Each structure stands twice: as structure tokens, then as C-alpha cells.
């Protein structure tokens, strides 16, 4: 029987989804950190502007678009020192046949990803 993905595997999947989105938008990666609880996940350049991107994997019933405002304010203050823009990228992950169930190894998954949310 296939097992559920670990927290790190869910995080890595979310990182891949967001990373592909950033690449498709022309971001150039300066730094990538895929360790849990280490922020930001992506430090990237686009149009000579620096961007910090925080990635979080969530699952039902959590809302992929809801972030921790205290954490994001802390990251934004850090980013401001570098004149960087701050973004939150939440990725909701669920099982392929039922979003309310957790994704499992080697099975299809469903996702809710609405792109980058700028923190201003």
C-alpha cells in the first residue's frame, strides 16, 4: 500500500510547483532553500528587482492562500533591508481522486495554487 507523503516531501512538491511557475515568469534564482522552517525558499531576480518567496504546502481543510501574518511581516522586514519584494506562495495538496485526503507516494495528486501573493 502506498504511504502518505512526509512533511518534507509535501514541501518539496510545493517547491517544485512554485519553482516552475517562477521560471515560466522569467525569474532567475539566486538562492533556493528547500529545508523546512528555513525562509525564504526562493531568492530570485526579475527585471533587476530582488524577490523573496515564501512557499508553504497545505492540505485540506487549510486554505492554501492563508498565511501567518506575523511570520510574513518578519520576512518582509528582512527583505526590506535588501530592497526586496516579498511574496507568499501557498500550495494546497490533496489526493488525486479526493482533495480532502492526503496525497500518497506514486499516486496522482490535486493542487490549489493561485500564484504569488505580494506582501506589502
C-alpha positions as CSV (number, residue, x, y, z in Angstrom):
1,X,0.0,0.0,0.0
2,X,1.3,3.5,-0.9
3,X,2.1,5.7,2.0
4,X,1.3,9.3,2.6
5,X,4.0,11.9,1.7
6,X,6.1,13.2,4.6
7,X,6.0,16.9,5.5
8,X,9.4,17.4,3.7
9,X,8.1,15.6,0.6
10,X,5.0,17.7,0.5
11,X,7.2,20.8,0.9
12,X,9.5,19.6,-1.9
13,X,6.4,19.1,-4.2
14,X,5.2,22.6,-3.4
15,X,8.7,24.0,-4.1
16,X,8.7,22.3,-7.5
17,X,5.3,23.7,-8.4
18,X,6.3,27.2,-7.3
19,X,9.7,27.0,-8.9
20,X,8.3,26.0,-12.3
21,X,5.9,28.9,-12.0
22,X,8.7,31.4,-11.2
23,X,10.8,30.0,-14.1
24,X,7.9,30.4,-16.5
25,X,7.6,34.1,-15.4
26,X,11.3,34.7,-16.1
27,X,12.6,34.8,-12.5
28,X,16.3,34.0,-12.1
29,X,17.2,32.0,-9.0
30,X,19.9,33.4,-6.8
31,X,19.2,31.1,-3.9
32,X,16.9,28.1,-3.2
33,X,16.3,26.6,0.3
34,X,14.2,23.6,0.5
35,X,14.7,22.8,4.2
36,X,11.6,23.1,6.3
37,X,11.3,26.1,8.5
38,X,14.1,27.9,6.6
39,X,12.8,31.1,4.9
40,X,12.8,32.4,2.3
41,X,12.6,29.4,0.0
42,X,13.5,31.3,-3.1
43,X,15.6,34.4,-3.6
44,X,15.2,35.5,-7.2
45,X,15.8,38.3,-9.6
46,X,13.4,39.6,-12.2
47,X,13.8,42.9,-14.0
48,X,16.8,43.7,-11.8
49,X,14.5,43.5,-8.7
50,X,15.2,41.2,-5.8
51,X,12.3,38.9,-4.7
52,X,11.9,36.8,-1.6
53,X,9.3,34.0,-2.0
54,X,7.9,32.0,1.0
55,X,6.5,28.6,0.0
56,X,4.1,26.6,2.2
57,X,2.4,23.3,1.5
58,X,-1.0,22.9,3.0
59,X,-3.7,20.3,2.9
60,X,-7.5,20.2,3.4
61,X,-9.1,21.8,5.3
62,X,-6.4,24.5,5.4
63,X,-6.7,27.4,2.9
64,X,-3.7,27.5,0.7
65,X,-4.0,31.3,0.3
66,X,-3.9,32.0,4.1
67,X,-0.5,32.8,5.6
68,X,0.8,33.6,9.0
69,X,0.8,37.4,9.1
70,X,3.4,37.6,11.9
71,X,5.9,35.4,10.0
72,X,5.3,37.3,6.8
73,X,5.9,40.7,8.5
74,X,9.2,39.3,9.9
75,X,10.2,38.2,6.4
76,X,9.1,41.5,4.9
77,X,11.3,43.4,7.4
78,X,14.2,41.2,6.4
79,X,13.5,41.6,2.7
80,X,13.2,45.4,3.1
81,X,16.8,45.6,4.2
82,X,17.8,44.2,0.8
83,X,15.1,46.3,-1.0
84,X,13.5,43.0,-2.0
85,X,9.8,42.4,-2.7
86,X,8.2,39.7,-0.5
87,X,5.7,37.1,-1.7
88,X,3.8,34.2,-0.3
89,X,3.1,31.1,-2.4
90,X,0.7,28.7,-0.8
91,X,0.2,25.3,-2.4
92,X,-2.7,23.1,-1.3
93,X,-2.1,19.5,-2.0
94,X,-4.5,16.5,-1.8
95,X,-5.1,13.1,-3.2
96,X,-5.8,12.8,-6.9
97,X,-9.3,11.4,-6.5
98,X,-10.3,13.3,-3.4
99,X,-8.7,16.6,-2.4
100,X,-9.8,16.1,1.2
101,X,-7.5,13.1,1.6
102,X,-3.7,13.4,1.8
103,X,-1.5,12.9,-1.3
104,X,0.2,9.5,-1.4
105,X,3.5,8.4,-2.9
106,X,3.4,7.3,-6.5
107,X,-0.3,8.4,-6.9
108,X,-1.9,11.4,-8.7
109,X,-2.4,14.5,-6.6
110,X,-4.6,17.5,-6.9
111,X,-3.5,21.1,-6.1
112,X,-4.7,24.5,-5.3
113,X,-2.2,27.1,-6.3
114,X,-3.2,30.7,-7.1
115,X,0.3,32.1,-7.8
116,X,2.3,34.6,-5.8
117,X,0.7,36.9,-3.3
118,X,2.7,40.1,-2.8
119,X,3.2,41.1,0.9
120,X,3.1,44.9,1.1
